[in-house]
Amino acid sequence: MLIVQLALVSETQTNQISPSQLNRVAAALQKQATRDFGPLWQVDATVDAFDRLEDVPVGYWPLIVVDDVPNAAGFHTDENGQPYSLIEFGDSWSLTASHEMLEMCADPFGNRLIAGKSPHPDQGVVEFLVEVSDPSEAAEFGYTVNGLLVSDFFTPRFYDPVTTEGVRYSFGGHITQPRQVLRGGYISWREPVSDEWWQQTWFKGSEPKFRNLGRLTGSGSLRAAIDAKTKTVSRLAVSGPASKPFSAARTLTALAKESTNARAEAWRAEIGRLKVANPAAKAWKGKES
């Protein structure tokens, strides 16, 4: 199985992300990818933090934190067709970073389609764009890893033809049936008869709504086009800090910091005792051979 190798890098002009923060977010994303996402989607991924883009090894796909994202499109491909993601900096940037990381793992090139029954009552079988974080992307459905807020995601059973009791449709359990859109989220699909793209969105109001995006005329990544149209990254950057899970994550982070500080001091004290006591010298009797 090929391994998806991702590099988390900060390119913010204001230098608001310290190396310590970057490493902590990378560690949380790595744990989410390995513990939560990988077993469900059968994907192996690594997430490593690097100080500069110049330090990113060849073969890694970057997740780049910037001050603002042009056209609010998180996903892009470079001149060689290789994927990279832009993450808009903000108080809850770990949520956006998680969103982009998960979707990079599930569909690195942004063109993966899965056939299924359309949510629209006047349509038949359509082709859904696989964006694993979009239907439950709102911060209120996120959860914490290492005290940091990360994104929910759906499972491969999300595209099932019918609802089955006991099936897990999203990691957090908020999605309870196939192809369900939660408040603050959306799904996108191509209707093959008309060759038009559609979405079901729930950005406003008391229930999801359908919207016709028209035909895609470009030849680039489908996800890049959808992201630019829907402005996912900027929406997450704005909505995240106002959510209850983000407030809970900040409280948890502060408590976790007390624990890690105490543990660090204990380790330093232990190292100091080792230097003074030299226990290895006392562990053996007799002469060396």
PyMOL commands that set and color helices and strands:
alter all, ss='L'
color gray80, all
select helices_A, chain A and resi 19-41+53-55+70-72+93-106+139-141+156-159+222-230+232-242+244-277+279-282
alter helices_A, ss='H'
color red, helices_A
select strands_A, chain A and resi 3-10+44-50+61-66+75-77+83-88+113-117+125-129+143-145+148-150+186-191+196-201+209-214
alter strands_A, ss='S'
color yellow, strands_A
deselect
rebuild
show_as cartoon
